[in-house]
Amino acid sequence: MTNPNHQLADVLREVTAGMQNAIADGFRSRMIDADDLVEVLLAIADRLDPPVRNEVDAAFACPECGERDSDRLVHEADDLVRCSSCGITFDPAAR
Ligand SMILES: [Zn+2]
């Protein structure tokens, strides 16, 4: 028998694991603010109901979580990119 909450539980575990990894690696603070909450809720919604995605090439995906949605890979100063899914900042040219 299929548990209808199974997919939701998996998505919550997946997003939580991404947050825990980002905290453990020092890429995300333990202090949560409204922006963090919005990101987490959107990450859950996106995994449950993926929007039409504008994906970057696999070579430019987030090295932490594999995110390829260009809307979730935010360009910052010094040519760095911040992944809105797991919170890390990385240099896409460094690989
Ligand atoms: Zn990521």
PDB file of the backbone (N, CA, C, O) and the ligand in Angstrom, with CONECT records:
HET     ZN  A 101       1
ATOM      1  N   MET A   1       0.853  -1.194   0.000  1.00  0.00           N
ATOM      2  CA  MET A   1       0.000   0.000   0.000  1.00  0.00           C
ATOM      3  C   MET A   1       0.888   1.243   0.000  1.00  0.00           C
ATOM      4  O   MET A   1       1.846   1.340   0.767  1.00  0.00           O
ATOM      5  N   THR A   2       0.559   2.168  -0.853  1.00  0.00           N
ATOM      6  CA  THR A   2       1.363   3.372  -0.995  1.00  0.00           C
ATOM      7  C   THR A   2       0.938   4.431   0.012  1.00  0.00           C
ATOM      8  O   THR A   2      -0.242   4.757   0.138  1.00  0.00           O
ATOM      9  N   ASN A   3       1.908   4.950   0.710  1.00  0.00           N
ATOM     10  CA  ASN A   3       1.649   6.030   1.649  1.00  0.00           C
ATOM     11  C   ASN A   3       1.710   7.346   0.881  1.00  0.00           C
ATOM     12  O   ASN A   3       2.757   7.690   0.332  1.00  0.00           O
ATOM     13  N   PRO A   4       0.597   8.092   0.834  1.00  0.00           N
ATOM     14  CA  PRO A   4       0.583   9.343   0.048  1.00  0.00           C
ATOM     15  C   PRO A   4       1.540  10.402   0.590  1.00  0.00           C
ATOM     16  O   PRO A   4       1.885  11.355  -0.108  1.00  0.00           O
ATOM     17  N   ASN A   5       1.962  10.227   1.832  1.00  0.00           N
ATOM     18  CA  ASN A   5       2.889  11.205   2.409  1.00  0.00           C
ATOM     19  C   ASN A   5       4.349  10.860   2.145  1.00  0.00           C
ATOM     20  O   ASN A   5       5.256  11.600   2.527  1.00  0.00           O
ATOM     21  N   HIS A   6       4.562   9.717   1.479  1.00  0.00           N
ATOM     22  CA  HIS A   6       5.936   9.256   1.269  1.00  0.00           C
ATOM     23  C   HIS A   6       6.772  10.271   0.487  1.00  0.00           C
ATOM     24  O   HIS A   6       7.896  10.586   0.880  1.00  0.00           O
ATOM     25  N   GLN A   7       6.220  10.786  -0.625  1.00  0.00           N
ATOM     26  CA  GLN A   7       6.979  11.737  -1.443  1.00  0.00           C
ATOM     27  C   GLN A   7       7.277  13.013  -0.648  1.00  0.00           C
ATOM     28  O   GLN A   7       8.387  13.542  -0.701  1.00  0.00           O
ATOM     29  N   LEU A   8       6.284  13.492   0.079  1.00  0.00           N
ATOM     30  CA  LEU A   8       6.482  14.709   0.875  1.00  0.00           C
ATOM     31  C   LEU A   8       7.563  14.482   1.931  1.00  0.00           C
ATOM     32  O   LEU A   8       8.426  15.335   2.137  1.00  0.00           O
ATOM     33  N   ALA A   9       7.509  13.334   2.594  1.00  0.00           N
ATOM     34  CA  ALA A   9       8.512  13.029   3.618  1.00  0.00           C
ATOM     35  C   ALA A   9       9.901  12.971   2.998  1.00  0.00           C
ATOM     36  O   ALA A   9      10.863  13.489   3.567  1.00  0.00           O
ATOM     37  N   ASP A  10      10.007  12.341   1.831  1.00  0.00           N
ATOM     38  CA  ASP A  10      11.308  12.259   1.157  1.00  0.00           C
ATOM     39  C   ASP A  10      11.833  13.645   0.803  1.00  0.00           C
ATOM     40  O   ASP A  10      13.016  13.931   0.988  1.00  0.00           O
ATOM     41  N   VAL A  11      10.949  14.510   0.291  1.00  0.00           N
ATOM     42  CA  VAL A  11      11.356  15.866  -0.077  1.00  0.00           C
ATOM     43  C   VAL A  11      11.818  16.635   1.158  1.00  0.00           C
ATOM     44  O   VAL A  11      12.825  17.342   1.110  1.00  0.00           O
ATOM     45  N   LEU A  12      11.092  16.499   2.257  1.00  0.00           N
ATOM     46  CA  LEU A  12      11.480  17.200   3.485  1.00  0.00           C
ATOM     47  C   LEU A  12      12.836  16.697   3.978  1.00  0.00           C
ATOM     48  O   LEU A  12      13.669  17.487   4.424  1.00  0.00           O
ATOM     49  N   ARG A  13      13.058  15.374   3.898  1.00  0.00           N
ATOM     50  CA  ARG A  13      14.355  14.826   4.313  1.00  0.00           C
ATOM     51  C   ARG A  13      15.477  15.330   3.403  1.00  0.00           C
ATOM     52  O   ARG A  13      16.567  15.662   3.868  1.00  0.00           O
ATOM     53  N   GLU A  14      15.191  15.381   2.106  1.00  0.00           N
ATOM     54  CA  GLU A  14      16.200  15.806   1.135  1.00  0.00           C
ATOM     55  C   GLU A  14      16.602  17.265   1.371  1.00  0.00           C
ATOM     56  O   GLU A  14      17.790  17.587   1.409  1.00  0.00           O
ATOM     57  N   VAL A  15      15.611  18.139   1.529  1.00  0.00           N
ATOM     58  CA  VAL A  15      15.893  19.560   1.750  1.00  0.00           C
ATOM     59  C   VAL A  15      16.591  19.760   3.101  1.00  0.00           C
ATOM     60  O   VAL A  15      17.511  20.568   3.220  1.00  0.00           O
ATOM     61  N   THR A  16      16.145  19.023   4.101  1.00  0.00           N
ATOM     62  CA  THR A  16      16.764  19.125   5.422  1.00  0.00           C
ATOM     63  C   THR A  16      18.223  18.675   5.368  1.00  0.00           C
ATOM     64  O   THR A  16      19.093  19.309   5.965  1.00  0.00           O
ATOM     65  N   ALA A  17      18.490  17.587   4.656  1.00  0.00           N
ATOM     66  CA  ALA A  17      19.865  17.098   4.532  1.00  0.00           C
ATOM     67  C   ALA A  17      20.746  18.139   3.842  1.00  0.00           C
ATOM     68  O   ALA A  17      21.896  18.347   4.228  1.00  0.00           O
ATOM     69  N   GLY A  18      20.192  18.791   2.818  1.00  0.00           N
ATOM     70  CA  GLY A  18      20.949  19.839   2.133  1.00  0.00           C
ATOM     71  C   GLY A  18      21.290  20.984   3.071  1.00  0.00           C
ATOM     72  O   GLY A  18      22.400  21.514   3.044  1.00  0.00           O
ATOM     73  N   MET A  19      20.317  21.363   3.908  1.00  0.00           N
ATOM     74  CA  MET A  19      20.548  22.429   4.892  1.00  0.00           C
ATOM     75  C   MET A  19      21.594  21.994   5.913  1.00  0.00           C
ATOM     76  O   MET A  19      22.491  22.765   6.257  1.00  0.00           O
ATOM     77  N   GLN A  20      21.477  20.752   6.400  1.00  0.00           N
ATOM     78  CA  GLN A  20      22.430  20.255   7.393  1.00  0.00           C
ATOM     79  C   GLN A  20      23.842  20.228   6.827  1.00  0.00           C
ATOM     80  O   GLN A  20      24.799  20.582   7.515  1.00  0.00           O
ATOM     81  N   ASN A  21      23.971  19.804   5.567  1.00  0.00           N
ATOM     82  CA  ASN A  21      25.296  19.781   4.934  1.00  0.00           C
ATOM     83  C   ASN A  21      25.857  21.192   4.817  1.00  0.00           C
ATOM     84  O   ASN A  21      27.035  21.427   5.087  1.00  0.00           O
ATOM     85  N   ALA A  22      25.002  22.129   4.410  1.00  0.00           N
ATOM     86  CA  ALA A  22      25.460  23.509   4.250  1.00  0.00           C
ATOM     87  C   ALA A  22      25.893  24.096   5.602  1.00  0.00           C
ATOM     88  O   ALA A  22      26.863  24.851   5.669  1.00  0.00           O
ATOM     89  N   ILE A  23      25.176  23.751   6.671  1.00  0.00           N
ATOM     90  CA  ILE A  23      25.550  24.227   8.007  1.00  0.00           C
ATOM     91  C   ILE A  23      26.854  23.565   8.452  1.00  0.00           C
ATOM     92  O   ILE A  23      27.760  24.229   8.955  1.00  0.00           O
ATOM     93  N   ALA A  24      26.935  22.231   8.257  1.00  0.00           N
ATOM     94  CA  ALA A  24      28.120  21.487   8.692  1.00  0.00           C
ATOM     95  C   ALA A  24      29.371  21.968   7.970  1.00  0.00           C
ATOM     96  O   ALA A  24      30.456  22.002   8.550  1.00  0.00           O
ATOM     97  N   ASP A  25      29.217  22.336   6.708  1.00  0.00           N
ATOM     98  CA  ASP A  25      30.365  22.782   5.918  1.00  0.00           C
ATOM     99  C   ASP A  25      30.659  24.264   6.121  1.00  0.00           C
ATOM    100  O   ASP A  25      31.614  24.788   5.547  1.00  0.00           O
ATOM    101  N   GLY A  26      29.854  24.944   6.929  1.00  0.00           N
ATOM    102  CA  GLY A  26      30.093  26.351   7.220  1.00  0.00           C
ATOM    103  C   GLY A  26      29.602  27.308   6.155  1.00  0.00           C
ATOM    104  O   GLY A  26      29.928  28.495   6.184  1.00  0.00           O
ATOM    105  N   PHE A  27      28.812  26.798   5.206  1.00  0.00           N
ATOM    106  CA  PHE A  27      28.320  27.666   4.142  1.00  0.00           C
ATOM    107  C   PHE A  27      27.030  28.374   4.534  1.00  0.00           C
ATOM    108  O   PHE A  27      26.622  29.338   3.886  1.00  0.00           O
ATOM    109  N   ARG A  28      26.390  27.890   5.598  1.00  0.00           N
ATOM    110  CA  ARG A  28      25.137  28.499   6.024  1.00  0.00           C
ATOM    111  C   ARG A  28      25.167  28.625   7.539  1.00  0.00           C
ATOM    112  O   ARG A  28      25.615  27.723   8.246  1.00  0.00           O
ATOM    113  N   SER A  29      24.684  29.759   8.020  1.00  0.00           N
ATOM    114  CA  SER A  29      24.663  30.018   9.457  1.00  0.00           C
ATOM    115  C   SER A  29      23.582  29.180  10.144  1.00  0.00           C
ATOM    116  O   SER A  29      22.603  28.777   9.516  1.00  0.00           O
ATOM    117  N   ARG A  30      23.773  28.923  11.446  1.00  0.00           N
ATOM    118  CA  ARG A  30      22.739  28.261  12.232  1.00  0.00           C
ATOM    119  C   ARG A  30      21.590  29.220  12.529  1.00  0.00           C
ATOM    120  O   ARG A  30      20.491  28.791  12.881  1.00  0.00           O
ATOM    121  N   MET A  31      21.848  30.514  12.385  1.00  0.00           N
ATOM    122  CA  MET A  31      20.804  31.510  12.599  1.00  0.00           C
ATOM    123  C   MET A  31      19.928  31.545  11.352  1.00  0.00           C
ATOM    124  O   MET A  31      20.425  31.724  10.241  1.00  0.00           O
ATOM    125  N   ILE A  32      18.641  31.374  11.539  1.00  0.00           N
ATOM    126  CA  ILE A  32      17.740  31.383  10.389  1.00  0.00           C
ATOM    127  C   ILE A  32      17.000  32.713  10.359  1.00  0.00           C
ATOM    128  O   ILE A  32      16.581  33.231  11.394  1.00  0.00           O
ATOM    129  N   ASP A  33      16.847  33.257   9.154  1.00  0.00           N
ATOM    130  CA  ASP A  33      16.065  34.483   9.008  1.00  0.00           C
ATOM    131  C   ASP A  33      14.950  34.246   7.990  1.00  0.00           C
ATOM    132  O   ASP A  33      14.785  33.140   7.476  1.00  0.00           O
ATOM    133  N   ALA A  34      14.195  35.295   7.710  1.00  0.00           N
ATOM    134  CA  ALA A  34      13.038  35.144   6.822  1.00  0.00           C
ATOM    135  C   ALA A  34      13.466  34.688   5.430  1.00  0.00           C
ATOM    136  O   ALA A  34      12.767  33.897   4.798  1.00  0.00           O
ATOM    137  N   ASP A  35      14.624  35.185   4.941  1.00  0.00           N
ATOM    138  CA  ASP A  35      15.089  34.782   3.613  1.00  0.00           C
ATOM    139  C   ASP A  35      15.395  33.286   3.567  1.00  0.00           C
ATOM    140  O   ASP A  35      15.092  32.611   2.583  1.00  0.00           O
ATOM    141  N   ASP A  36      16.001  32.773   4.649  1.00  0.00           N
ATOM    142  CA  ASP A  36      16.301  31.341   4.703  1.00  0.00           C
ATOM    143  C   ASP A  36      15.015  30.516   4.666  1.00  0.00           C
ATOM    144  O   ASP A  36      14.926  29.502   3.973  1.00  0.00           O
ATOM    145  N   LEU A  37      14.031  30.973   5.421  1.00  0.00           N
ATOM    146  CA  LEU A  37      12.759  30.249   5.472  1.00  0.00           C
ATOM    147  C   LEU A  37      12.111  30.225   4.087  1.00  0.00           C
ATOM    148  O   LEU A  37      11.606  29.191   3.650  1.00  0.00           O
ATOM    149  N   VAL A  38      12.128  31.359   3.407  1.00  0.00           N
ATOM    150  CA  VAL A  38      11.556  31.429   2.060  1.00  0.00           C
ATOM    151  C   VAL A  38      12.274  30.452   1.133  1.00  0.00           C
ATOM    152  O   VAL A  38      11.634  29.746   0.354  1.00  0.00           O
ATOM    153  N   GLU A  39      13.613  30.412   1.216  1.00  0.00           N
ATOM    154  CA  GLU A  39      14.377  29.502   0.360  1.00  0.00           C
ATOM    155  C   GLU A  39      14.018  28.045   0.622  1.00  0.00           C
ATOM    156  O   GLU A  39      13.867  27.253  -0.309  1.00  0.00           O
ATOM    157  N   VAL A  40      13.883  27.702   1.897  1.00  0.00           N
ATOM    158  CA  VAL A  40      13.563  26.320   2.254  1.00  0.00           C
ATOM    159  C   VAL A  40      12.179  25.944   1.736  1.00  0.00           C
ATOM    160  O   VAL A  40      11.997  24.868   1.166  1.00  0.00           O
ATOM    161  N   LEU A  41      11.212  26.824   1.934  1.00  0.00           N
ATOM    162  CA  LEU A  41       9.848  26.528   1.489  1.00  0.00           C
ATOM    163  C   LEU A  41       9.785  26.405  -0.031  1.00  0.00           C
ATOM    164  O   LEU A  41       9.103  25.529  -0.564  1.00  0.00           O
ATOM    165  N   LEU A  42      10.510  27.299  -0.730  1.00  0.00           N
ATOM    166  CA  LEU A  42      10.515  27.220  -2.193  1.00  0.00           C
ATOM    167  C   LEU A  42      11.231  25.961  -2.673  1.00  0.00           C
ATOM    168  O   LEU A  42      10.832  25.360  -3.670  1.00  0.00           O
ATOM    169  N   ALA A  43      12.291  25.560  -1.962  1.00  0.00           N
ATOM    170  CA  ALA A  43      13.008  24.338  -2.336  1.00  0.00           C
ATOM    171  C   ALA A  43      12.086  23.123  -2.212  1.00  0.00           C
ATOM    172  O   ALA A  43      12.106  22.228  -3.057  1.00  0.00           O
ATOM    173  N   ILE A  44      11.281  23.103  -1.149  1.00  0.00           N
ATOM    174  CA  ILE A  44      10.332  21.999  -0.960  1.00  0.00           C
ATOM    175  C   ILE A  44       9.285  22.017  -2.077  1.00  0.00           C
ATOM    176  O   ILE A  44       8.981  20.981  -2.668  1.00  0.00           O
ATOM    177  N   ALA A  45       8.740  23.198  -2.358  1.00  0.00           N
ATOM    178  CA  ALA A  45       7.712  23.312  -3.398  1.00  0.00           C
ATOM    179  C   ALA A  45       8.276  22.901  -4.760  1.00  0.00           C
ATOM    180  O   ALA A  45       7.609  22.214  -5.534  1.00  0.00           O
ATOM    181  N   ASP A  46       9.508  23.328  -5.045  1.00  0.00           N
ATOM    182  CA  ASP A  46      10.112  23.016  -6.342  1.00  0.00           C
ATOM    183  C   ASP A  46      10.342  21.519  -6.508  1.00  0.00           C
ATOM    184  O   ASP A  46      10.226  20.987  -7.612  1.00  0.00           O
ATOM    185  N   ARG A  47      10.666  20.844  -5.415  1.00  0.00           N
ATOM    186  CA  ARG A  47      10.904  19.404  -5.518  1.00  0.00           C
ATOM    187  C   ARG A  47       9.592  18.630  -5.658  1.00  0.00           C
ATOM    188  O   ARG A  47       9.541  17.590  -6.314  1.00  0.00           O
ATOM    189  N   LEU A  48       8.542  19.148  -5.035  1.00  0.00           N
ATOM    190  CA  LEU A  48       7.240  18.486  -5.150  1.00  0.00           C
ATOM    191  C   LEU A  48       6.609  18.743  -6.510  1.00  0.00           C
ATOM    192  O   LEU A  48       5.945  17.869  -7.068  1.00  0.00           O
ATOM    193  N   ASP A  49       6.815  19.937  -7.041  1.00  0.00           N
ATOM    194  CA  ASP A  49       6.185  20.335  -8.301  1.00  0.00           C
ATOM    195  C   ASP A  49       7.189  21.152  -9.093  1.00  0.00           C
ATOM    196  O   ASP A  49       7.118  22.381  -9.105  1.00  0.00           O
ATOM    197  N   PRO A  50       8.126  20.482  -9.754  1.00  0.00           N
ATOM    198  CA  PRO A  50       9.205  21.212 -10.432  1.00  0.00           C
ATOM    199  C   PRO A  50       8.659  22.174 -11.484  1.00  0.00           C
ATOM    200  O   PRO A  50       7.867  21.784 -12.342  1.00  0.00           O
ATOM    201  N   PRO A  51       9.089  23.430 -11.410  1.00  0.00           N
ATOM    202  CA  PRO A  51       8.685  24.388 -12.437  1.00  0.00           C
ATOM    203  C   PRO A  51       9.431  24.084 -13.730  1.00  0.00           C
ATOM    204  O   PRO A  51      10.393  23.315 -13.738  1.00  0.00           O
ATOM    205  N   VAL A  52       8.983  24.688 -14.808  1.00  0.00           N
ATOM    206  CA  VAL A  52       9.738  24.568 -16.057  1.00  0.00           C
ATOM    207  C   VAL A  52      11.087  25.215 -15.815  1.00  0.00           C
ATOM    208  O   VAL A  52      11.178  26.386 -15.446  1.00  0.00           O
ATOM    209  N   ARG A  53      12.119  24.440 -16.028  1.00  0.00           N
ATOM    210  CA  ARG A  53      13.435  24.907 -15.614  1.00  0.00           C
ATOM    211  C   ARG A  53      14.287  25.377 -16.776  1.00  0.00           C
ATOM    212  O   ARG A  53      14.254  24.841 -17.883  1.00  0.00           O
ATOM    213  N   ASN A  54      15.045  26.399 -16.461  1.00  0.00           N
ATOM    214  CA  ASN A  54      16.066  26.878 -17.370  1.00  0.00           C
ATOM    215  C   ASN A  54      17.396  26.410 -16.769  1.00  0.00           C
ATOM    216  O   ASN A  54      17.969  27.068 -15.901  1.00  0.00           O
ATOM    217  N   GLU A  55      17.862  25.274 -17.247  1.00  0.00           N
ATOM    218  CA  GLU A  55      19.008  24.650 -16.595  1.00  0.00           C
ATOM    219  C   GLU A  55      20.330  25.029 -17.245  1.00  0.00           C
ATOM    220  O   GLU A  55      20.440  25.190 -18.460  1.00  0.00           O
ATOM    221  N   VAL A  56      21.326  25.163 -16.380  1.00  0.00           N
ATOM    222  CA  VAL A  56      22.678  25.403 -16.875  1.00  0.00           C
ATOM    223  C   VAL A  56      23.295  24.058 -17.252  1.00  0.00           C
ATOM    224  O   VAL A  56      22.792  23.006 -16.859  1.00  0.00           O
ATOM    225  N   ASP A  57      24.372  24.099 -18.004  1.00  0.00           N
ATOM    226  CA  ASP A  57      25.079  22.881 -18.367  1.00  0.00           C
ATOM    227  C   ASP A  57      25.548  22.156 -17.102  1.00  0.00           C
ATOM    228  O   ASP A  57      25.842  22.790 -16.089  1.00  0.00           O
ATOM    229  N   ALA A  58      25.616  20.849 -17.169  1.00  0.00           N
ATOM    230  CA  ALA A  58      26.017  20.054 -16.006  1.00  0.00           C
ATOM    231  C   ALA A  58      27.373  20.491 -15.450  1.00  0.00           C
ATOM    232  O   ALA A  58      27.628  20.354 -14.253  1.00  0.00           O
ATOM    233  N   ALA A  59      28.231  21.008 -16.306  1.00  0.00           N
ATOM    234  CA  ALA A  59      29.565  21.438 -15.862  1.00  0.00           C
ATOM    235  C   ALA A  59      29.486  22.630 -14.906  1.00  0.00           C
ATOM    236  O   ALA A  59      30.432  22.889 -14.163  1.00  0.00           O
ATOM    237  N   PHE A  60      28.346  23.367 -14.922  1.00  0.00           N
ATOM    238  CA  PHE A  60      28.203  24.551 -14.075  1.00  0.00           C
ATOM    239  C   PHE A  60      27.210  24.315 -12.941  1.00  0.00           C
ATOM    240  O   PHE A  60      26.785  25.263 -12.280  1.00  0.00           O
ATOM    241  N   ALA A  61      26.843  23.071 -12.717  1.00  0.00           N
ATOM    242  CA  ALA A  61      25.910  22.736 -11.636  1.00  0.00           C
ATOM    243  C   ALA A  61      26.557  22.977 -10.277  1.00  0.00           C
ATOM    244  O   ALA A  61      27.781  23.037 -10.161  1.00  0.00           O
ATOM    245  N   CYS A  62      25.714  23.115  -9.243  1.00  0.00           N
ATOM    246  CA  CYS A  62      26.227  23.273  -7.883  1.00  0.00           C
ATOM    247  C   CYS A  62      27.031  22.026  -7.498  1.00  0.00           C
ATOM    248  O   CYS A  62      26.536  20.907  -7.624  1.00  0.00           O
ATOM    249  N   PRO A  63      28.267  22.216  -7.030  1.00  0.00           N
ATOM    250  CA  PRO A  63      29.084  21.058  -6.664  1.00  0.00           C
ATOM    251  C   PRO A  63      28.592  20.355  -5.405  1.00  0.00           C
ATOM    252  O   PRO A  63      28.969  19.212  -5.146  1.00  0.00           O
ATOM    253  N   GLU A  64      27.747  21.033  -4.616  1.00  0.00           N
ATOM    254  CA  GLU A  64      27.266  20.435  -3.370  1.00  0.00           C
ATOM    255  C   GLU A  64      26.021  19.578  -3.601  1.00  0.00           C
ATOM    256  O   GLU A  64      25.967  18.422  -3.183  1.00  0.00           O
ATOM    257  N   CYS A  65      25.023  20.157  -4.271  1.00  0.00           N
ATOM    258  CA  CYS A  65      23.741  19.464  -4.388  1.00  0.00           C
ATOM    259  C   CYS A  65      23.350  19.158  -5.831  1.00  0.00           C
ATOM    260  O   CYS A  65      22.343  18.495  -6.078  1.00  0.00           O
ATOM    261  N   GLY A  66      24.154  19.646  -6.790  1.00  0.00           N
ATOM    262  CA  GLY A  66      23.866  19.336  -8.185  1.00  0.00           C
ATOM    263  C   GLY A  66      22.821  20.225  -8.833  1.00  0.00           C
ATOM    264  O   GLY A  66      22.384  19.957  -9.952  1.00  0.00           O
ATOM    265  N   GLU A  67      22.413  21.289  -8.132  1.00  0.00           N
ATOM    266  CA  GLU A  67      21.406  22.206  -8.679  1.00  0.00           C
ATOM    267  C   GLU A  67      21.856  22.749 -10.035  1.00  0.00           C
ATOM    268  O   GLU A  67      23.000  23.174 -10.195  1.00  0.00           O
ATOM    269  N   ARG A  68      20.928  22.729 -11.023  1.00  0.00           N
ATOM    270  CA  ARG A  68      21.247  23.245 -12.359  1.00  0.00           C
ATOM    271  C   ARG A  68      20.272  24.335 -12.804  1.00  0.00           C
ATOM    272  O   ARG A  68      20.439  24.907 -13.881  1.00  0.00           O
ATOM    273  N   ASP A  69      19.260  24.626 -11.990  1.00  0.00           N
ATOM    274  CA  ASP A  69      18.273  25.653 -12.344  1.00  0.00           C
ATOM    275  C   ASP A  69      18.939  27.028 -12.271  1.00  0.00           C
ATOM    276  O   ASP A  69      19.401  27.448 -11.210  1.00  0.00           O
ATOM    277  N   SER A  70      18.983  27.722 -13.412  1.00  0.00           N
ATOM    278  CA  SER A  70      19.684  29.006 -13.442  1.00  0.00           C
ATOM    279  C   SER A  70      19.034  30.040 -12.517  1.00  0.00           C
ATOM    280  O   SER A  70      19.698  30.972 -12.065  1.00  0.00           O
ATOM    281  N   ASP A  71      17.738  29.876 -12.235  1.00  0.00           N
ATOM    282  CA  ASP A  71      17.074  30.810 -11.330  1.00  0.00           C
ATOM    283  C   ASP A  71      17.518  30.615  -9.883  1.00  0.00           C
ATOM    284  O   ASP A  71      17.343  31.504  -9.049  1.00  0.00           O
ATOM    285  N   ARG A  72      18.091  29.454  -9.592  1.00  0.00           N
ATOM    286  CA  ARG A  72      18.509  29.167  -8.219  1.00  0.00           C
ATOM    287  C   ARG A  72      20.024  29.296  -8.037  1.00  0.00           C
ATOM    288  O   ARG A  72      20.541  29.133  -6.931  1.00  0.00           O
ATOM    289  N   LEU A  73      20.720  29.588  -9.120  1.00  0.00           N
ATOM    290  CA  LEU A  73      22.162  29.800  -9.062  1.00  0.00           C
ATOM    291  C   LEU A  73      22.400  31.289  -9.275  1.00  0.00           C
ATOM    292  O   LEU A  73      22.408  31.775 -10.406  1.00  0.00           O
ATOM    293  N   VAL A  74      22.593  32.004  -8.168  1.00  0.00           N
ATOM    294  CA  VAL A  74      22.630  33.465  -8.189  1.00  0.00           C
ATOM    295  C   VAL A  74      24.065  33.958  -8.311  1.00  0.00           C
ATOM    296  O   VAL A  74      24.924  33.622  -7.495  1.00  0.00           O
ATOM    297  N   HIS A  75      24.309  34.753  -9.333  1.00  0.00           N
ATOM    298  CA  HIS A  75      25.649  35.305  -9.518  1.00  0.00           C
ATOM    299  C   HIS A  75      25.915  36.402  -8.503  1.00  0.00           C
ATOM    300  O   HIS A  75      25.094  37.295  -8.293  1.00  0.00           O
ATOM    301  N   GLU A  76      27.086  36.314  -7.875  1.00  0.00           N
ATOM    302  CA  GLU A  76      27.476  37.309  -6.892  1.00  0.00           C
ATOM    303  C   GLU A  76      28.776  37.969  -7.335  1.00  0.00           C
ATOM    304  O   GLU A  76      29.249  37.753  -8.452  1.00  0.00           O
ATOM    305  N   ALA A  77      29.348  38.779  -6.443  1.00  0.00           N
ATOM    306  CA  ALA A  77      30.585  39.478  -6.768  1.00  0.00           C
ATOM    307  C   ALA A  77      31.719  38.483  -7.017  1.00  0.00           C
ATOM    308  O   ALA A  77      31.638  37.327  -6.602  1.00  0.00           O
ATOM    309  N   ASP A  78      32.750  38.926  -7.679  1.00  0.00           N
ATOM    310  CA  ASP A  78      33.949  38.130  -7.943  1.00  0.00           C
ATOM    311  C   ASP A  78      33.659  36.848  -8.725  1.00  0.00           C
ATOM    312  O   ASP A  78      34.355  35.845  -8.564  1.00  0.00           O
ATOM    313  N   ASP A  79      32.626  36.888  -9.573  1.00  0.00           N
ATOM    314  CA  ASP A  79      32.286  35.745 -10.424  1.00  0.00           C
ATOM    315  C   ASP A  79      31.890  34.498  -9.642  1.00  0.00           C
ATOM    316  O   ASP A  79      31.916  33.387 -10.173  1.00  0.00           O
ATOM    317  N   LEU A  80      31.518  34.692  -8.359  1.00  0.00           N
ATOM    318  CA  LEU A  80      31.063  33.548  -7.568  1.00  0.00           C
ATOM    319  C   LEU A  80      29.569  33.351  -7.782  1.00  0.00           C
ATOM    320  O   LEU A  80      28.846  34.275  -8.152  1.00  0.00           O
ATOM    321  N   VAL A  81      29.131  32.126  -7.540  1.00  0.00           N
ATOM    322  CA  VAL A  81      27.726  31.784  -7.690  1.00  0.00           C
ATOM    323  C   VAL A  81      27.234  31.204  -6.370  1.00  0.00           C
ATOM    324  O   VAL A  81      27.891  30.357  -5.765  1.00  0.00           O
ATOM    325  N   ARG A  82      26.045  31.681  -5.925  1.00  0.00           N
ATOM    326  CA  ARG A  82      25.461  31.155  -4.700  1.00  0.00           C
ATOM    327  C   ARG A  82      24.298  30.252  -5.081  1.00  0.00           C
ATOM    328  O   ARG A  82      23.416  30.642  -5.845  1.00  0.00           O
ATOM    329  N   CYS A  83      24.309  29.045  -4.540  1.00  0.00           N
ATOM    330  CA  CYS A  83      23.233  28.090  -4.797  1.00  0.00           C
ATOM    331  C   CYS A  83      22.112  28.338  -3.793  1.00  0.00           C
ATOM    332  O   CYS A  83      22.321  28.240  -2.584  1.00  0.00           O
ATOM    333  N   SER A  84      20.920  28.662  -4.298  1.00  0.00           N
ATOM    334  CA  SER A  84      19.781  28.923  -3.416  1.00  0.00           C
ATOM    335  C   SER A  84      19.186  27.641  -2.857  1.00  0.00           C
ATOM    336  O   SER A  84      18.387  27.687  -1.922  1.00  0.00           O
ATOM    337  N   SER A  85      19.559  26.509  -3.412  1.00  0.00           N
ATOM    338  CA  SER A  85      19.003  25.243  -2.917  1.00  0.00           C
ATOM    339  C   SER A  85      19.698  24.763  -1.660  1.00  0.00           C
ATOM    340  O   SER A  85      19.041  24.342  -0.708  1.00  0.00           O
ATOM    341  N   CYS A  86      21.028  24.822  -1.647  1.00  0.00           N
ATOM    342  CA  CYS A  86      21.749  24.310  -0.472  1.00  0.00           C
ATOM    343  C   CYS A  86      22.530  25.412   0.244  1.00  0.00           C
ATOM    344  O   CYS A  86      23.015  25.194   1.354  1.00  0.00           O
ATOM    345  N   GLY A  87      22.657  26.573  -0.361  1.00  0.00           N
ATOM    346  CA  GLY A  87      23.249  27.702   0.340  1.00  0.00           C
ATOM    347  C   GLY A  87      24.736  27.908   0.151  1.00  0.00           C
ATOM    348  O   GLY A  87      25.284  28.878   0.674  1.00  0.00           O
ATOM    349  N   ILE A  88      25.417  27.028  -0.581  1.00  0.00           N
ATOM    350  CA  ILE A  88      26.857  27.212  -0.725  1.00  0.00           C
ATOM    351  C   ILE A  88      27.149  28.268  -1.792  1.00  0.00           C
ATOM    352  O   ILE A  88      26.324  28.544  -2.662  1.00  0.00           O
ATOM    353  N   THR A  89      28.335  28.843  -1.698  1.00  0.00           N
ATOM    354  CA  THR A  89      28.839  29.744  -2.724  1.00  0.00           C
ATOM    355  C   THR A  89      30.050  29.075  -3.350  1.00  0.00           C
ATOM    356  O   THR A  89      30.923  28.562  -2.650  1.00  0.00           O
ATOM    357  N   PHE A  90      30.092  29.086  -4.678  1.00  0.00           N
ATOM    358  CA  PHE A  90      31.203  28.413  -5.347  1.00  0.00           C
ATOM    359  C   PHE A  90      31.645  29.190  -6.570  1.00  0.00           C
ATOM    360  O   PHE A  90      30.932  30.061  -7.069  1.00  0.00           O
ATOM    361  N   ASP A  91      32.843  28.854  -7.046  1.00  0.00           N
ATOM    362  CA  ASP A  91      33.407  29.476  -8.232  1.00  0.00           C
ATOM    363  C   ASP A  91      33.215  28.517  -9.399  1.00  0.00           C
ATOM    364  O   ASP A  91      33.903  27.499  -9.474  1.00  0.00           O
ATOM    365  N   PRO A  92      32.287  28.822 -10.317  1.00  0.00           N
ATOM    366  CA  PRO A  92      32.000  27.881 -11.408  1.00  0.00           C
ATOM    367  C   PRO A  92      33.181  27.696 -12.365  1.00  0.00           C
ATOM    368  O   PRO A  92      33.218  26.734 -13.132  1.00  0.00           O
ATOM    369  N   ALA A  93      34.132  28.611 -12.316  1.00  0.00           N
ATOM    370  CA  ALA A  93      35.286  28.494 -13.220  1.00  0.00           C
ATOM    371  C   ALA A  93      36.410  27.683 -12.599  1.00  0.00           C
ATOM    372  O   ALA A  93      37.413  27.401 -13.254  1.00  0.00           O
ATOM    373  N   ALA A  94      36.243  27.306 -11.332  1.00  0.00           N
ATOM    374  CA  ALA A  94      37.334  26.631 -10.611  1.00  0.00           C
ATOM    375  C   ALA A  94      37.326  25.118 -10.811  1.00  0.00           C
ATOM    376  O   ALA A  94      38.064  24.401 -10.136  1.00  0.00           O
ATOM    377  N   ARG A  95      36.498  24.629 -11.732  1.00  0.00           N
ATOM    378  CA  ARG A  95      36.446  23.179 -11.895  1.00  0.00           C
ATOM    379  C   ARG A  95      36.787  22.774 -13.313  1.00  0.00           C
ATOM    380  O   ARG A  95      36.793  21.585 -13.632  1.00  0.00           O
TER     381      ARG A  95
HETATM  382 ZN    ZN A 101      23.599  23.568  -4.111  1.00  0.00          ZN2+
END
